[in-house]
Amino acid sequence: MIKLISRNAKNDNGFRPQERAKFDSNETLVSMNKLIQLLEECGVASRPVFGSLLGLIREGKLIGHDKDADIGIDISLYEKYRDWE
């Protein structure tokens, strides 16, 4: 079955498809750095991992076609803080 969607229809997130923000890898890299600094100030060591780390090593920036940011922390911290509010 084919579902037809009008141009004014909203998706499950409440956005119309044309309203989606364009991914900005430079802005994402700035946000990643801010988050890593904030985590460090809280005593949580973190670093870029997976595709984010690969792009930073290969190109000195996030991979152009990648649309997310990957930050890793030590799994023991998750166990320590998972129920923390």
N, CA, C and O of each residue as an XYZ file, in Angstrom:
340
protein
N       0.836     -1.181      0.000
C       0.000      0.000      0.000
C       0.882      1.245      0.000
O       1.858      1.302      0.748
N       0.572      2.201     -0.790
C       1.310      3.460     -0.869
C       0.551      4.512     -0.081
O      -0.651      4.700     -0.265
N       1.265      5.187      0.791
C       0.650      6.227      1.606
C       1.013      7.584      1.006
O       2.194      7.910      0.887
N       0.033      8.358      0.637
C       0.267      9.688      0.090
C       0.266     10.699      1.223
O      -0.596     10.663      2.102
N       1.225     11.589      1.196
C       1.354     12.598      2.243
C       1.274     13.975      1.602
O       1.983     14.263      0.638
N       0.419     14.810      2.136
C       0.325     16.162      1.595
C       1.541     16.978      2.020
O       2.219     16.615      2.981
N       1.822     18.052      1.334
C       2.960     18.910      1.661
C       2.827     19.526      3.047
O       3.833     19.901      3.649
N       1.613     19.638      3.564
C       1.400     20.242      4.877
C       1.366     19.221      6.006
O       1.247     19.590      7.175
N       1.469     17.941      5.663
C       1.437     16.903      6.689
C       2.700     16.964      7.536
O       3.775     17.304      7.041
N       2.565     16.638      8.801
C       3.710     16.615      9.711
C       4.089     15.174      9.993
O       3.234     14.288     10.018
N       5.385     14.945     10.205
C       5.837     13.600     10.536
C       5.619     13.334     12.024
O       5.017     14.147     12.726
N       6.109     12.195     12.498
C       5.900     11.806     13.900
C       6.537     12.780     14.887
O       6.119     12.855     16.042
N       7.540     13.521     14.440
C       8.214     14.478     15.317
C       7.548     15.850     15.307
O       7.990     16.755     16.015
N       6.495     16.014     14.518
C       5.783     17.277     14.467
C       6.352     18.270     13.463
O       5.949     19.433     13.442
N       7.289     17.817     12.628
C       7.895     18.700     11.631
C       7.421     18.328     10.241
O       7.198     17.156      9.939
N       7.274     19.314      9.420
C       7.056     19.057      8.007
C       8.425     18.723      7.408
O       9.430     19.284      7.844
N       8.489     17.837      6.437
C       9.794     17.454      5.888
C      10.672     18.634      5.478
O      11.883     18.593      5.695
N      10.103     19.674      4.897
C      10.897     20.815      4.456
C      11.397     21.676      5.620
O      12.226     22.562      5.411
N      10.900     21.427      6.861
C      11.313     22.204      8.023
C      12.561     21.654      8.696
O      13.109     22.298      9.591
N      13.018     20.483      8.288
C      14.172     19.881      8.936
C      15.400     20.765      8.763
O      15.680     21.272      7.676
N      16.106     20.931      9.839
C      17.313     21.754      9.790
C      18.395     21.035      9.018
O      18.509     19.811      9.081
N      19.180     21.791      8.297
C      20.298     21.220      7.562
C      21.429     20.935      8.546
O      21.735     21.758      9.409
N      22.044     19.767      8.410
C      23.144     19.386      9.294
C      24.363     20.227      8.972
O      24.785     20.307      7.818
N      24.924     20.851      9.989
C      26.114     21.683      9.827
C      27.250     21.035     10.605
O      27.265     21.081     11.835
N      28.206     20.430      9.896
C      29.270     19.690     10.575
C      30.172     20.614     11.397
O      30.683     20.200     12.438
N      30.376     21.852     10.952
C      31.194     22.787     11.739
C      30.503     23.140     13.056
O      31.143     23.169     14.107
N      29.218     23.404     12.998
C      28.444     23.715     14.208
C      28.415     22.501     15.140
O      28.503     22.646     16.359
N      28.292     21.325     14.569
C      28.291     20.097     15.367
C      29.628     19.893     16.050
O      29.670     19.479     17.208
N      30.726     20.175     15.354
C      32.049     20.033     15.950
C      32.224     21.001     17.119
O      32.798     20.632     18.144
N      31.744     22.216     16.980
C      31.796     23.192     18.076
C      30.986     22.669     19.267
O      31.436     22.749     20.410
N      29.798     22.136     18.997
C      28.956     21.590     20.066
C      29.616     20.393     20.739
O      29.546     20.245     21.959
N      30.254     19.541     19.945
C      30.976     18.395     20.513
C      32.070     18.864     21.462
O      32.216     18.333     22.563
N      32.837     19.857     21.033
C      33.916     20.381     21.874
C      33.374     20.973     23.173
O      33.953     20.766     24.239
N      32.267     21.706     23.089
C      31.653     22.278     24.296
C      31.197     21.173     25.246
O      31.399     21.267     26.457
N      30.578     20.123     24.692
C      30.113     19.022     25.526
C      31.287     18.293     26.180
O      31.226     17.960     27.364
N      32.340     18.048     25.429
C      33.527     17.380     25.980
C      34.144     18.228     27.089
O      34.565     17.686     28.111
N      34.206     19.547     26.906
C      34.729     20.440     27.955
C      33.839     20.410     29.191
O      34.339     20.347     30.315
N      32.524     20.455     28.991
C      31.582     20.410     30.107
C      31.712     19.100     30.874
O      31.739     19.095     32.104
N      31.790     18.003     30.155
C      31.969     16.708     30.813
C      33.272     16.663     31.596
O      33.319     16.129     32.704
N      34.330     17.223     31.019
C      35.618     17.252     31.714
C      35.525     18.066     33.005
O      36.085     17.672     34.028
N      34.822     19.199     32.962
C      34.627     20.021     34.161
C      33.871     19.257     35.242
O      34.020     19.543     36.430
N      33.063     18.288     34.832
C      32.303     17.460     35.781
C      33.079     16.203     36.171
O      32.558     15.347     36.887
N      34.313     16.093     35.704
C      35.140     14.946     36.052
C      34.904     13.711     35.208
O      35.279     12.604     35.594
N      34.278     13.904     34.048
C      33.989     12.774     33.157
C      34.861     12.893     31.913
O      34.687     13.797     31.096
N      35.799     11.965     31.789
C      36.650     11.950     30.603
C      35.830     11.452     29.411
O      35.139     10.437     29.507
N      35.910     12.161     28.306
C      35.182     11.764     27.101
C      36.034     12.111     25.886
O      37.000     12.869     25.975
N      35.649     11.539     24.756
C      36.402     11.786     23.531
C      35.551     11.417     22.323
O      34.590     10.658     22.443
N      35.907     11.958     21.154
C      35.220     11.538     19.933
C      35.533     10.063     19.651
O      36.646      9.599     19.896
N      34.549      9.342     19.137
C      34.727      7.938     18.789
C      34.063      7.653     17.440
O      33.399      8.521     16.873
N      34.243      6.443     16.936
C      33.618      5.932     15.723
C      33.843      6.880     14.534
O      34.977      7.289     14.284
N      32.793      7.229     13.810
C      32.923      8.045     12.607
C      33.452      9.436     12.887
O      34.178     10.000     12.068
N      33.101      9.992     14.026
C      33.599     11.331     14.377
C      35.113     11.312     14.529
O      35.798     12.201     14.023
N      35.637     10.312     15.217
C      37.079     10.192     15.395
C      37.770      9.925     14.068
O      38.822     10.500     13.790
N      37.195      9.066     13.255
C      37.768      8.760     11.946
C      37.904     10.023     11.095
O      38.952     10.263     10.495
N      36.841     10.828     11.047
C      36.881     12.067     10.277
C      37.918     13.035     10.807
O      38.631     13.668     10.029
N      38.011     13.160     12.126
C      38.979     14.077     12.725
C      40.409     13.643     12.428
O      41.279     14.482     12.195
N      40.654     12.341     12.436
C      42.003     11.852     12.136
C      42.317     11.994     10.650
O      43.388     12.477     10.285
N      41.396     11.579      9.800
C      41.654     11.595      8.350
C      41.631     12.998      7.743
O      42.495     13.353      6.941
N      40.632     13.791      8.137
C      40.388     15.064      7.461
C      40.528     16.289      8.355
O      40.492     17.420      7.870
N      40.688     16.070      9.663
C      40.755     17.195     10.585
C      39.407     17.836     10.831
O      39.335     18.944     11.364
N      38.331     17.153     10.447
C      36.966     17.644     10.628
C      36.028     16.453     10.592
O      36.452     15.335     10.299
N      34.755     16.683     10.888
C      33.782     15.604     10.811
C      33.605     15.197      9.353
O      33.742     16.020      8.448
N      33.302     13.930      9.137
C      33.085     13.421      7.785
C      31.877     14.138      7.190
O      30.825     14.227      7.824
N      32.032     14.639      5.988
C      31.000     15.456      5.361
C      29.645     14.789      5.214
O      28.617     15.443      5.391
N      29.620     13.499      4.893
C      28.334     12.820      4.678
C      27.775     12.198      5.953
O      26.668     11.661      5.937
N      28.515     12.258      7.050
C      28.041     11.722      8.328
C      27.109     12.760      8.960
O      27.405     13.955      8.941
N      26.016     12.316      9.504
C      25.011     13.253     10.025
C      24.795     13.122     11.527
O      23.701     13.380     12.029
N      25.854     12.716     12.247
C      25.741     12.636     13.697
C      27.118     12.874     14.308
O      28.115     13.019     13.601
N      27.148     12.911     15.618
C      28.395     13.076     16.353
C      28.483     11.947     17.369
O      27.499     11.604     18.026
N      29.672     11.379     17.488
C      29.869     10.242     18.383
C      30.853     10.626     19.481
O      32.004     10.966     19.209
N      30.381     10.566     20.733
C      31.230     10.877     21.884
C      31.183      9.677     22.814
O      30.109      9.171     23.141
N      32.365      9.224     23.238
C      32.431      8.069     24.122
C      32.873      8.444     25.521
O      33.669      9.362     25.720
N      32.333      7.707     26.494
C      32.778      7.830     27.881
C      33.057      6.417     28.391
O      32.611      5.442     27.786
N      33.773      6.305     29.470
C      34.080      5.021     30.081
C      32.786      4.366     30.572
O      31.999      4.993     31.282
N      32.573      3.116     30.196
C      31.327      2.423     30.554
C      31.141      2.324     32.065
O      30.005      2.250     32.535
N      32.221      2.320     32.833
C      32.068      2.251     34.292
C      31.357      3.491     34.823
O      30.695      3.425     35.859
N      31.484      4.622     34.127
C      30.761      5.829     34.538
C      29.267      5.676     34.306
O      28.459      6.176     35.089
N      28.902      4.991     33.241
C      27.479      4.733     32.996
C      26.908      3.914     34.145
O      25.847      4.235     34.681
N      27.614      2.863     34.515
C      27.151      2.016     35.613
C      27.019      2.832     36.899
O      26.090      2.628     37.681
N      27.955      3.753     37.109
C      27.965      4.564     38.338
C      26.805      5.559     38.379
O      26.204      5.769     39.433
N      26.485      6.177     37.225
C      25.526      7.286     37.200
C      24.198      6.983     36.534
O      23.370      7.889     36.438
N      23.942      5.786     36.072
C      22.729      5.532     35.290
C      21.437      5.819     36.044
O      20.443      6.200     35.426
N      21.427      5.649     37.340
C      20.216      5.918     38.130
C      20.257      7.276     38.826
O      19.373      7.600     39.620
N      21.273      8.058     38.528
C      21.475      9.358     39.154
C      20.530     10.377     38.546
O      20.343     10.398     37.329
N      19.935     11.217     39.370
C      19.029     12.261     38.866
C      19.512     13.612     39.277
O      18.884     14.618     38.948
